[in-house]
């Protein structure tokens, strides 16, 4: 669980995010399923049935970076996976920043662009189907 806090004060905005992270491993379960239909008694067999990947905690670290500057005007806080497509979130944010061509001045616009970028990265990683099933994902902090 990540704790992120933002406070607006007369001098500006204060942002803080904890630095604890849990590294997760992934296990792919495959089984041969044998069953009998309750209604007709017919035996059913499904060989090599693959279940969705199962994540499990494997270690922790107290030094994760979860708050990143963006274009010297914005900040991005992250939670969840520490990597997407074998790149750290820091690396992903810097890559996103390098590909921004025009000046962005609104929080809503940068939030939408970040969402579009990360949705594309998650599609490439092949996990968007699971995300659509199990969570309602979206940028937080837009106005």
CNS distance restraints for C-alpha pairs under 8 A (distance, minus, plus):
assign (resid   1 and name CA) (resid  79 and name CA) 7.77 0.50 0.50
assign (resid   1 and name CA) (resid  80 and name CA) 7.95 0.50 0.50
assign (resid   2 and name CA) (resid  17 and name CA) 7.32 0.50 0.50
assign (resid   2 and name CA) (resid  18 and name CA) 6.43 0.50 0.50
assign (resid   2 and name CA) (resid  20 and name CA) 7.65 0.50 0.50
assign (resid   2 and name CA) (resid  79 and name CA) 5.93 0.50 0.50
assign (resid   2 and name CA) (resid  80 and name CA) 7.88 0.50 0.50
assign (resid   3 and name CA) (resid  17 and name CA) 5.74 0.50 0.50
assign (resid   3 and name CA) (resid  18 and name CA) 5.66 0.50 0.50
assign (resid   4 and name CA) (resid  15 and name CA) 7.53 0.50 0.50
assign (resid   4 and name CA) (resid  16 and name CA) 5.77 0.50 0.50
assign (resid   4 and name CA) (resid  17 and name CA) 4.34 0.50 0.50
assign (resid   4 and name CA) (resid  18 and name CA) 6.72 0.50 0.50
assign (resid   4 and name CA) (resid  77 and name CA) 7.31 0.50 0.50
assign (resid   5 and name CA) (resid  14 and name CA) 8.00 0.50 0.50
assign (resid   5 and name CA) (resid  15 and name CA) 5.81 0.50 0.50
assign (resid   5 and name CA) (resid  16 and name CA) 5.25 0.50 0.50
assign (resid   5 and name CA) (resid  17 and name CA) 6.38 0.50 0.50
assign (resid   6 and name CA) (resid  13 and name CA) 6.80 0.50 0.50
assign (resid   6 and name CA) (resid  14 and name CA) 5.50 0.50 0.50
assign (resid   6 and name CA) (resid  15 and name CA) 4.46 0.50 0.50
assign (resid   6 and name CA) (resid  16 and name CA) 6.45 0.50 0.50
assign (resid   7 and name CA) (resid  13 and name CA) 5.63 0.50 0.50
assign (resid   7 and name CA) (resid  14 and name CA) 5.12 0.50 0.50
assign (resid   7 and name CA) (resid  15 and name CA) 6.63 0.50 0.50
assign (resid   8 and name CA) (resid  12 and name CA) 5.99 0.50 0.50
assign (resid   8 and name CA) (resid  13 and name CA) 4.42 0.50 0.50
assign (resid   8 and name CA) (resid  14 and name CA) 6.36 0.50 0.50
assign (resid   9 and name CA) (resid  13 and name CA) 5.90 0.50 0.50
assign (resid   9 and name CA) (resid  14 and name CA) 7.45 0.50 0.50
assign (resid  16 and name CA) (resid  67 and name CA) 7.46 0.50 0.50
assign (resid  17 and name CA) (resid  66 and name CA) 6.38 0.50 0.50
assign (resid  17 and name CA) (resid  67 and name CA) 6.34 0.50 0.50
assign (resid  17 and name CA) (resid  77 and name CA) 7.14 0.50 0.50
assign (resid  18 and name CA) (resid  66 and name CA) 7.40 0.50 0.50
assign (resid  19 and name CA) (resid  62 and name CA) 5.52 0.50 0.50
assign (resid  19 and name CA) (resid  63 and name CA) 5.26 0.50 0.50
assign (resid  19 and name CA) (resid  64 and name CA) 4.68 0.50 0.50
assign (resid  19 and name CA) (resid  65 and name CA) 6.05 0.50 0.50
assign (resid  19 and name CA) (resid  66 and name CA) 6.68 0.50 0.50
assign (resid  20 and name CA) (resid  60 and name CA) 7.17 0.50 0.50
assign (resid  20 and name CA) (resid  61 and name CA) 5.73 0.50 0.50
assign (resid  20 and name CA) (resid  62 and name CA) 4.28 0.50 0.50
assign (resid  20 and name CA) (resid  63 and name CA) 6.23 0.50 0.50
assign (resid  20 and name CA) (resid  64 and name CA) 5.93 0.50 0.50
assign (resid  21 and name CA) (resid  60 and name CA) 5.55 0.50 0.50
assign (resid  21 and name CA) (resid  61 and name CA) 5.28 0.50 0.50
assign (resid  21 and name CA) (resid  62 and name CA) 6.33 0.50 0.50
assign (resid  21 and name CA) (resid  63 and name CA) 7.51 0.50 0.50
assign (resid  21 and name CA) (resid  64 and name CA) 5.91 0.50 0.50
assign (resid  22 and name CA) (resid  57 and name CA) 6.34 0.50 0.50
assign (resid  22 and name CA) (resid  58 and name CA) 7.33 0.50 0.50
assign (resid  22 and name CA) (resid  59 and name CA) 5.77 0.50 0.50
assign (resid  22 and name CA) (resid  60 and name CA) 4.27 0.50 0.50
assign (resid  22 and name CA) (resid  61 and name CA) 6.45 0.50 0.50
assign (resid  23 and name CA) (resid  57 and name CA) 5.92 0.50 0.50
assign (resid  23 and name CA) (resid  58 and name CA) 5.69 0.50 0.50
assign (resid  23 and name CA) (resid  59 and name CA) 5.16 0.50 0.50
assign (resid  23 and name CA) (resid  60 and name CA) 5.74 0.50 0.50
assign (resid  23 and name CA) (resid  61 and name CA) 7.75 0.50 0.50
assign (resid  23 and name CA) (resid  82 and name CA) 7.91 0.50 0.50
assign (resid  24 and name CA) (resid  55 and name CA) 6.13 0.50 0.50
assign (resid  24 and name CA) (resid  56 and name CA) 5.26 0.50 0.50
assign (resid  24 and name CA) (resid  57 and name CA) 4.29 0.50 0.50
assign (resid  24 and name CA) (resid  58 and name CA) 5.18 0.50 0.50
assign (resid  24 and name CA) (resid  59 and name CA) 7.05 0.50 0.50
assign (resid  25 and name CA) (resid  55 and name CA) 5.62 0.50 0.50
assign (resid  25 and name CA) (resid  56 and name CA) 5.36 0.50 0.50
assign (resid  25 and name CA) (resid  57 and name CA) 6.21 0.50 0.50
assign (resid  25 and name CA) (resid  58 and name CA) 5.96 0.50 0.50
assign (resid  26 and name CA) (resid  53 and name CA) 6.31 0.50 0.50
assign (resid  26 and name CA) (resid  54 and name CA) 5.55 0.50 0.50
assign (resid  26 and name CA) (resid  55 and name CA) 4.49 0.50 0.50
assign (resid  26 and name CA) (resid  56 and name CA) 6.35 0.50 0.50
assign (resid  27 and name CA) (resid  53 and name CA) 5.71 0.50 0.50
assign (resid  27 and name CA) (resid  54 and name CA) 5.16 0.50 0.50
assign (resid  27 and name CA) (resid  55 and name CA) 6.39 0.50 0.50
assign (resid  27 and name CA) (resid  56 and name CA) 7.89 0.50 0.50
assign (resid  28 and name CA) (resid  50 and name CA) 7.42 0.50 0.50
assign (resid  28 and name CA) (resid  51 and name CA) 6.97 0.50 0.50
assign (resid  28 and name CA) (resid  52 and name CA) 6.91 0.50 0.50
assign (resid  28 and name CA) (resid  53 and name CA) 4.76 0.50 0.50
assign (resid  28 and name CA) (resid  54 and name CA) 6.36 0.50 0.50
assign (resid  29 and name CA) (resid  50 and name CA) 5.98 0.50 0.50
assign (resid  29 and name CA) (resid  51 and name CA) 5.57 0.50 0.50
assign (resid  29 and name CA) (resid  52 and name CA) 7.43 0.50 0.50
assign (resid  29 and name CA) (resid  53 and name CA) 6.90 0.50 0.50
assign (resid  29 and name CA) (resid  54 and name CA) 7.71 0.50 0.50
assign (resid  30 and name CA) (resid  48 and name CA) 5.74 0.50 0.50
assign (resid  30 and name CA) (resid  49 and name CA) 5.42 0.50 0.50
assign (resid  30 and name CA) (resid  50 and name CA) 4.44 0.50 0.50
assign (resid  30 and name CA) (resid  51 and name CA) 6.26 0.50 0.50
assign (resid  31 and name CA) (resid  47 and name CA) 6.97 0.50 0.50
assign (resid  31 and name CA) (resid  48 and name CA) 5.31 0.50 0.50
assign (resid  31 and name CA) (resid  49 and name CA) 5.24 0.50 0.50
assign (resid  31 and name CA) (resid  50 and name CA) 6.65 0.50 0.50
assign (resid  32 and name CA) (resid  45 and name CA) 7.40 0.50 0.50
assign (resid  32 and name CA) (resid  46 and name CA) 5.86 0.50 0.50
assign (resid  32 and name CA) (resid  47 and name CA) 4.46 0.50 0.50
assign (resid  32 and name CA) (resid  48 and name CA) 5.16 0.50 0.50
assign (resid  32 and name CA) (resid  49 and name CA) 6.02 0.50 0.50
assign (resid  33 and name CA) (resid  44 and name CA) 7.97 0.50 0.50
assign (resid  33 and name CA) (resid  45 and name CA) 5.68 0.50 0.50
assign (resid  33 and name CA) (resid  46 and name CA) 5.01 0.50 0.50
assign (resid  33 and name CA) (resid  47 and name CA) 6.26 0.50 0.50
assign (resid  33 and name CA) (resid  48 and name CA) 7.89 0.50 0.50
assign (resid  33 and name CA) (resid  49 and name CA) 7.02 0.50 0.50
assign (resid  34 and name CA) (resid  43 and name CA) 7.29 0.50 0.50
assign (resid  34 and name CA) (resid  44 and name CA) 5.81 0.50 0.50
assign (resid  34 and name CA) (resid  45 and name CA) 4.64 0.50 0.50
assign (resid  34 and name CA) (resid  46 and name CA) 6.57 0.50 0.50
assign (resid  35 and name CA) (resid  43 and name CA) 5.85 0.50 0.50
assign (resid  35 and name CA) (resid  44 and name CA) 5.24 0.50 0.50
assign (resid  35 and name CA) (resid  45 and name CA) 6.57 0.50 0.50
assign (resid  36 and name CA) (resid  41 and name CA) 5.72 0.50 0.50
assign (resid  36 and name CA) (resid  42 and name CA) 5.59 0.50 0.50
assign (resid  36 and name CA) (resid  43 and name CA) 4.36 0.50 0.50
assign (resid  36 and name CA) (resid  44 and name CA) 5.73 0.50 0.50
assign (resid  37 and name CA) (resid  41 and name CA) 4.92 0.50 0.50
assign (resid  37 and name CA) (resid  42 and name CA) 5.38 0.50 0.50
assign (resid  37 and name CA) (resid  43 and name CA) 6.40 0.50 0.50
assign (resid  37 and name CA) (resid  44 and name CA) 7.13 0.50 0.50
assign (resid  65 and name CA) (resid  90 and name CA) 7.70 0.50 0.50
assign (resid  66 and name CA) (resid  77 and name CA) 5.48 0.50 0.50
assign (resid  66 and name CA) (resid  78 and name CA) 5.10 0.50 0.50
assign (resid  66 and name CA) (resid  79 and name CA) 6.92 0.50 0.50
assign (resid  67 and name CA) (resid  75 and name CA) 6.82 0.50 0.50
assign (resid  67 and name CA) (resid  76 and name CA) 5.66 0.50 0.50
assign (resid  67 and name CA) (resid  77 and name CA) 4.41 0.50 0.50
assign (resid  67 and name CA) (resid  78 and name CA) 6.52 0.50 0.50
assign (resid  68 and name CA) (resid  75 and name CA) 5.51 0.50 0.50
assign (resid  68 and name CA) (resid  76 and name CA) 5.13 0.50 0.50
assign (resid  68 and name CA) (resid  77 and name CA) 6.38 0.50 0.50
assign (resid  68 and name CA) (resid  90 and name CA) 6.91 0.50 0.50
assign (resid  68 and name CA) (resid  93 and name CA) 7.60 0.50 0.50
assign (resid  69 and name CA) (resid  73 and name CA) 7.54 0.50 0.50
assign (resid  69 and name CA) (resid  74 and name CA) 6.06 0.50 0.50
assign (resid  69 and name CA) (resid  75 and name CA) 4.49 0.50 0.50
assign (resid  69 and name CA) (resid  76 and name CA) 6.40 0.50 0.50
assign (resid  70 and name CA) (resid  74 and name CA) 4.97 0.50 0.50
assign (resid  70 and name CA) (resid  75 and name CA) 5.39 0.50 0.50
assign (resid  70 and name CA) (resid  76 and name CA) 6.88 0.50 0.50
assign (resid  70 and name CA) (resid  93 and name CA) 7.51 0.50 0.50
assign (resid  70 and name CA) (resid  94 and name CA) 7.88 0.50 0.50
assign (resid  70 and name CA) (resid  97 and name CA) 6.73 0.50 0.50
assign (resid  71 and name CA) (resid  97 and name CA) 6.83 0.50 0.50
assign (resid  74 and name CA) (resid 107 and name CA) 7.84 0.50 0.50
assign (resid  78 and name CA) (resid  89 and name CA) 7.64 0.50 0.50
assign (resid  82 and name CA) (resid  88 and name CA) 5.85 0.50 0.50
assign (resid  82 and name CA) (resid  89 and name CA) 5.95 0.50 0.50
assign (resid  83 and name CA) (resid  87 and name CA) 5.21 0.50 0.50
assign (resid  83 and name CA) (resid  88 and name CA) 4.34 0.50 0.50
assign (resid  83 and name CA) (resid  89 and name CA) 5.63 0.50 0.50
assign (resid  84 and name CA) (resid  88 and name CA) 6.55 0.50 0.50
assign (resid  84 and name CA) (resid  89 and name CA) 6.96 0.50 0.50
assign (resid  84 and name CA) (resid  92 and name CA) 7.79 0.50 0.50
assign (resid  84 and name CA) (resid 121 and name CA) 6.99 0.50 0.50
assign (resid  84 and name CA) (resid 122 and name CA) 6.95 0.50 0.50
assign (resid  84 and name CA) (resid 125 and name CA) 7.15 0.50 0.50
assign (resid  85 and name CA) (resid 121 and name CA) 6.79 0.50 0.50
assign (resid  85 and name CA) (resid 122 and name CA) 7.52 0.50 0.50
assign (resid  85 and name CA) (resid 124 and name CA) 7.40 0.50 0.50
assign (resid  85 and name CA) (resid 125 and name CA) 5.54 0.50 0.50
assign (resid  87 and name CA) (resid  91 and name CA) 5.92 0.50 0.50
assign (resid  87 and name CA) (resid  92 and name CA) 6.31 0.50 0.50
assign (resid  88 and name CA) (resid  92 and name CA) 6.24 0.50 0.50
assign (resid  89 and name CA) (resid  93 and name CA) 6.08 0.50 0.50
assign (resid  90 and name CA) (resid  94 and name CA) 6.25 0.50 0.50
assign (resid  91 and name CA) (resid  95 and name CA) 6.07 0.50 0.50
assign (resid  92 and name CA) (resid  96 and name CA) 6.09 0.50 0.50
assign (resid  93 and name CA) (resid  97 and name CA) 6.08 0.50 0.50
assign (resid  94 and name CA) (resid  98 and name CA) 6.21 0.50 0.50
assign (resid  95 and name CA) (resid  99 and name CA) 6.50 0.50 0.50
assign (resid  96 and name CA) (resid 100 and name CA) 6.58 0.50 0.50
assign (resid  96 and name CA) (resid 114 and name CA) 7.75 0.50 0.50
assign (resid  96 and name CA) (resid 117 and name CA) 7.23 0.50 0.50
assign (resid 104 and name CA) (resid 109 and name CA) 6.87 0.50 0.50
assign (resid 104 and name CA) (resid 110 and name CA) 6.65 0.50 0.50
assign (resid 105 and name CA) (resid 109 and name CA) 7.57 0.50 0.50
assign (resid 105 and name CA) (resid 110 and name CA) 7.93 0.50 0.50
assign (resid 106 and name CA) (resid 110 and name CA) 6.50 0.50 0.50
assign (resid 107 and name CA) (resid 111 and name CA) 5.99 0.50 0.50
assign (resid 107 and name CA) (resid 142 and name CA) 5.71 0.50 0.50
assign (resid 107 and name CA) (resid 143 and name CA) 6.75 0.50 0.50
assign (resid 108 and name CA) (resid 112 and name CA) 6.18 0.50 0.50
assign (resid 108 and name CA) (resid 142 and name CA) 5.13 0.50 0.50
assign (resid 108 and name CA) (resid 143 and name CA) 6.18 0.50 0.50
assign (resid 109 and name CA) (resid 113 and name CA) 6.21 0.50 0.50
assign (resid 110 and name CA) (resid 114 and name CA) 6.04 0.50 0.50
assign (resid 111 and name CA) (resid 115 and name CA) 6.14 0.50 0.50
assign (resid 111 and name CA) (resid 139 and name CA) 6.03 0.50 0.50
assign (resid 111 and name CA) (resid 140 and name CA) 7.89 0.50 0.50
assign (resid 111 and name CA) (resid 142 and name CA) 6.30 0.50 0.50
assign (resid 112 and name CA) (resid 116 and name CA) 6.18 0.50 0.50
assign (resid 112 and name CA) (resid 139 and name CA) 7.55 0.50 0.50
assign (resid 113 and name CA) (resid 117 and name CA) 6.12 0.50 0.50
assign (resid 114 and name CA) (resid 118 and name CA) 6.11 0.50 0.50
assign (resid 114 and name CA) (resid 139 and name CA) 7.91 0.50 0.50
assign (resid 115 and name CA) (resid 119 and name CA) 5.94 0.50 0.50
assign (resid 115 and name CA) (resid 138 and name CA) 6.87 0.50 0.50
assign (resid 115 and name CA) (resid 139 and name CA) 6.35 0.50 0.50
assign (resid 116 and name CA) (resid 120 and name CA) 6.28 0.50 0.50
assign (resid 117 and name CA) (resid 121 and name CA) 6.38 0.50 0.50
assign (resid 118 and name CA) (resid 122 and name CA) 6.01 0.50 0.50
assign (resid 119 and name CA) (resid 123 and name CA) 6.08 0.50 0.50
assign (resid 119 and name CA) (resid 128 and name CA) 7.65 0.50 0.50
assign (resid 120 and name CA) (resid 124 and name CA) 6.31 0.50 0.50
assign (resid 121 and name CA) (resid 125 and name CA) 6.30 0.50 0.50
assign (resid 122 and name CA) (resid 126 and name CA) 6.23 0.50 0.50
assign (resid 122 and name CA) (resid 127 and name CA) 5.99 0.50 0.50
assign (resid 122 and name CA) (resid 128 and name CA) 5.81 0.50 0.50
assign (resid 123 and name CA) (resid 127 and name CA) 6.32 0.50 0.50
assign (resid 123 and name CA) (resid 128 and name CA) 5.40 0.50 0.50
assign (resid 127 and name CA) (resid 131 and name CA) 6.50 0.50 0.50
assign (resid 128 and name CA) (resid 132 and name CA) 6.11 0.50 0.50
assign (resid 129 and name CA) (resid 133 and name CA) 6.40 0.50 0.50
assign (resid 130 and name CA) (resid 134 and name CA) 6.17 0.50 0.50
assign (resid 131 and name CA) (resid 135 and name CA) 5.61 0.50 0.50
assign (resid 131 and name CA) (resid 136 and name CA) 7.66 0.50 0.50
assign (resid 131 and name CA) (resid 137 and name CA) 7.57 0.50 0.50
assign (resid 132 and name CA) (resid 136 and name CA) 6.96 0.50 0.50
assign (resid 132 and name CA) (resid 137 and name CA) 7.93 0.50 0.50
